[in-house]
Amino acid sequence: MARLFKKSRLDAYRCWVPIFRTQNAVEAHLVRGLLEGEGISCWVRSKGIALLPLTVNGLGEVVVCVDAADQEAGQRILDDVRGAPPHP
């Protein structure tokens, strides 16, 4: 089961699920912009260490999270952009 994240105290009622993972913060923010442009609320979470801006073995992993209710729609958007076959 996917890990669930909460964005803030104001959004505590929402379940946030990871939809996209990368080692590149710029790529994550591009995906965020794409999803928000389609009306899907999302946010970017970084596991980076502030003192060491490295991307080694997941230390610098950047995750784009969406509301669980939007997960399927968000995945379809990402699949369309990548040209991947749709999920069953």
KOLKE-720034 format. One record per atom (N, C-alpha, C, CB): x, y, z. Coordinates in steps of 0.2 Angstrom, whole numbers, padded with zeros to 4 digits. Glycine has a CB too. Example, Ala and Ser with C-alpha at 12.3 -4.5 7.8 and 13.67 -1.06 7.14 Angstrom:
! residues 2
((0066 -0028 0039));
((0062 -0022 0039));
((0066 -0016 0039));
((0057 -0022 0045));
((0064 -0011 0035));
((0068 -0005 0036));
((0064 0000 0039));
((0070 -0003 0029));
This chain:
! residues 88
((0004 -0006 0000));
((0000 0000 0000));
((0004 0006 0000));
((-0005 0000 0006));
((0002 0011 -0004));
((0006 0017 -0004));
((0006 0021 0003));
((0003 0022 -0010));
((0012 0025 0004));
((0012 0029 0010));
((0008 0035 0009));
((0019 0030 0012));
((0004 0037 0014));
((0000 0043 0014));
((0004 0049 0018));
((-0007 0041 0017));
((0003 0055 0015));
((0006 0060 0018));
((0001 0066 0019));
((0012 0063 0013));
((0002 0070 0024));
((-0003 0075 0025));
((0001 0082 0023));
((-0006 0075 0032));
((-0002 0086 0020));
((0001 0092 0017));
((0002 0097 0023));
((-0002 0095 0012));
((-0003 0099 0026));
((-0003 0104 0031));
((-0009 0103 0036));
((-0003 0111 0029));
((-0009 0107 0041));
((-0015 0107 0046));
((-0021 0108 0043));
((-0014 0111 0052));
((-0021 0113 0038));
((-0028 0115 0034));
((-0030 0109 0030));
((-0026 0121 0030));
((-0026 0105 0027));
((-0027 0099 0023));
((-0027 0093 0027));
((-0023 0099 0017));
((-0028 0093 0033));
((-0027 0087 0037));
((-0033 0081 0035));
((-0028 0088 0044));
((-0038 0084 0032));
((-0044 0079 0031));
((-0043 0076 0024));
((-0050 0083 0030));
((-0037 0078 0020));
((-0036 0075 0014));
((-0030 0069 0015));
((-0034 0080 0009));
((-0031 0064 0011));
((-0026 0059 0010));
((-0022 0060 0004));
((-0029 0052 0010));
((-0015 0061 0005));
((-0011 0063 0000));
((-0007 0057 -0002));
((-0006 0069 0001));
((-0006 0055 -0008));
((-0003 0049 -0010));
((0002 0051 -0016));
((-0008 0044 -0013));
((0008 0048 -0015));
((0013 0049 -0020));
((0011 0046 -0027));
((0020 0046 -0018));
((0012 0051 -0032));
((0010 0049 -0039));
((0016 0049 -0044));
((0005 0054 -0042));
((0022 0052 -0042));
((0028 0053 -0046));
((0034 0054 -0042));
((0027 0059 -0051));
((0039 0050 -0043));
((0045 0051 -0040));
((0051 0052 -0044));
((0047 0044 -0036));
((0056 0056 -0042));
((0061 0058 -0047));
((0067 0060 -0042));
((0060 0063 -0052));
((0073 0061 -0045));
((0079 0063 -0042));
((0080 0070 -0043));
((0085 0059 -0043));
((0076 0073 -0048));
((0077 0080 -0050));
((0071 0084 -0048));
((0077 0080 -0058));
((0072 0090 -0044));
((0067 0094 -0042));
((0064 0098 -0047));
((0070 0099 -0037));
((0068 0100 -0052));
((0065 0103 -0058));
((0059 0099 -0062));
((0070 0106 -0063));
((0061 0093 -0063));
((0056 0088 -0066));
((0050 0088 -0062));
((0059 0081 -0067));
((0051 0087 -0055));
((0045 0086 -0050));
((0041 0093 -0051));
((0047 0085 -0043));
((0044 0098 -0051));
((0040 0105 -0052));
((0036 0105 -0058));
((0044 0111 -0050));
((0039 0103 -0064));
((0036 0103 -0070));
((0030 0098 -0070));
((0041 0100 -0076));
((0030 0092 -0067));
((0025 0088 -0066));
((0019 0091 -0062));
((0027 0081 -0063));
((0021 0094 -0057));
((0016 0098 -0052));
((0013 0103 -0056));
((0020 0101 -0046));
((0016 0107 -0060));
((0013 0112 -0065));
((0008 0109 -0070));
((0018 0116 -0068));
((0010 0103 -0073));
((0006 0100 -0077));
((-0001 0097 -0074));
((0009 0094 -0080));
((0000 0094 -0068));
((-0006 0092 -0064));
((-0010 0098 -0062));
((-0004 0088 -0058));
((-0007 0103 -0059));
((-0011 0109 -0057));
((-0015 0112 -0063));
((-0007 0114 -0053));
((-0012 0112 -0069));
((-0015 0115 -0075));
((-0021 0111 -0077));
((-0010 0115 -0080));
((-0021 0105 -0075));
((-0027 0101 -0077));
((-0032 0101 -0071));
((-0025 0093 -0078));
((-0031 0105 -0066));
((-0036 0105 -0060));
((-0035 0101 -0055));
((-0042 0105 -0063));
((-0029 0097 -0054));
((-0028 0093 -0049));
((-0023 0096 -0044));
((-0024 0086 -0052));
((-0025 0096 -0038));
((-0021 0099 -0032));
((-0016 0094 -0031));
((-0026 0100 -0026));
((-0010 0097 -0030));
((-0004 0093 -0028));
((0001 0097 -0025));
((-0001 0089 -0035));
((0006 0093 -0022));
((0012 0097 -0019));
((0018 0092 -0020));
((0011 0098 -0011));
((0024 0096 -0019));
((0030 0092 -0020));
((0034 0091 -0013));
((0035 0096 -0025));
((0036 0086 -0012));
((0039 0084 -0005));
((0046 0081 -0007));
((0036 0079 -0001));
((0051 0084 -0004));
((0058 0082 -0005));
((0061 0079 0001));
((0063 0088 -0007));
((0065 0073 0000));
((0069 0070 0005));
((0076 0072 0005));
((0068 0062 0004));
((0077 0078 0002));
((0084 0080 0001));
((0087 0082 0008));
((0085 0085 -0004));
((0093 0082 0009));
((0097 0084 0015));
((0099 0091 0013));
((0102 0080 0017));
((0097 0096 0017));
((0099 0103 0016));
((0106 0105 0015));
((0096 0108 0021));
((0110 0101 0019));
((0117 0103 0019));
((0121 0099 0013));
((0121 0101 0025));
((0118 0094 0011));
((0121 0090 0005));
((0116 0089 0000));
((0123 0083 0008));
((0116 0094 -0005));
((0112 0093 -0011));
((0113 0088 -0016));
((0112 0100 -0015));
((0113 0082 -0013));
((0115 0076 -0017));
((0109 0072 -0019));
((0120 0071 -0013));
((0109 0068 -0024));
((0104 0063 -0026));
((0107 0056 -0027));
((0101 0066 -0033));
((0109 0053 -0021));
((0112 0047 -0021));
((0107 0042 -0017));
((0119 0047 -0017));
((0105 0037 -0021));
((0101 0031 -0018));
((0095 0034 -0014));
((0105 0027 -0013));
((0091 0038 -0017));
((0085 0040 -0014));
((0086 0046 -0009));
((0082 0035 -0011));
((0092 0048 -0007));
((0093 0053 -0002));
((0090 0060 -0005));
((0100 0054 -0001));
((0090 0061 -0011));
((0088 0067 -0014));
((0081 0066 -0018));
((0093 0070 -0019));
((0078 0061 -0016));
((0071 0059 -0019));
((0066 0065 -0019));
((0068 0053 -0017));
((0063 0066 -0024));
((0058 0072 -0024));
((0051 0068 -0026));
((0059 0078 -0029));
((0046 0069 -0022));
((0040 0066 -0023));
((0034 0071 -0024));
((0038 0061 -0017));
((0030 0069 -0030));
((0024 0073 -0031));
((0018 0069 -0028));
((0023 0075 -0039));
((0014 0073 -0024));
((0009 0069 -0021));
((0002 0073 -0023));
((0009 0070 -0013));
((-0003 0069 -0023));
((-0010 0071 -0025));
((-0015 0069 -0020));
((-0012 0069 -0032));
((-0020 0072 -0020));
((-0026 0069 -0016));
((-0028 0062 -0018));
((-0032 0074 -0016));
((-0029 0058 -0014));
((-0031 0051 -0016));
((-0037 0050 -0021));
((-0032 0047 -0009));
((-0041 0055 -0020));
((-0047 0055 -0025));
((-0045 0057 -0032));
((-0052 0060 -0022));
((-0039 0060 -0033));
((-0037 0062 -0039));
((-0031 0058 -0042));
((-0034 0069 -0039));
((-0030 0053 -0038));
((-0024 0048 -0040));
((-0025 0045 -0047));
((-0023 0043 -0035));
((-0031 0043 -0049));
((-0032 0039 -0055));
((-0032 0044 -0061));
((-0039 0036 -0055));
((-0035 0050 -0060));
((-0035 0055 -0065));
((-0028 0058 -0066));
((-0040 0061 -0063));
((-0024 0059 -0061));
((-0017 0061 -0061));
((-0013 0056 -0065));
((-0014 0063 -0055));
((-0014 0050 -0064));
((-0010 0045 -0067));
((-0011 0044 -0074));
((-0011 0038 -0064));
((-0018 0045 -0076));
((-0019 0045 -0083));
((-0016 0051 -0087));
((-0027 0046 -0084));
((-0016 0057 -0084));
((-0012 0063 -0087));
((-0005 0061 -0088));
((-0013 0069 -0082));
((-0002 0059 -0083));
((0005 0057 -0083));
((0007 0052 -0089));
((0008 0055 -0077));
((0002 0047 -0089));
((0003 0042 -0094));
((0002 0044 -0101));
((-0002 0036 -0093));
((-0003 0049 -0102));
((-0004 0052 -0108));
((0003 0056 -0111));
((-0010 0057 -0108));
((0006 0060 -0106));
((0012 0064 -0107));
((0017 0059 -0109));
((0014 0068 -0101));
((0018 0053 -0106));
((0023 0049 -0107));
((0022 0044 -0113));
((0025 0044 -0101));
((0016 0044 -0115));
((0014 0039 -0121));
((0013 0032 -0118));
((0019 0040 -0126));
((0012 0031 -0112));
((0012 0024 -0109));
((0005 0021 -0110));
((0014 0024 -0102));
((0004 0015 -0111));
((-0002 0012 -0111));
((-0006 0013 -0105));
((-0002 0004 -0112));
((-0013 0014 -0105));
((-0017 0015 -0099));
((-0016 0009 -0094));
((-0024 0016 -0101));
((-0017 0011 -0087));
((-0017 0006 -0082));
((-0024 0003 -0082));
((-0016 0010 -0075));
((-0024 -0004 -0080));
((-0030 -0007 -0080));
((-0035 -0005 -0075));
((-0029 -0015 -0079));
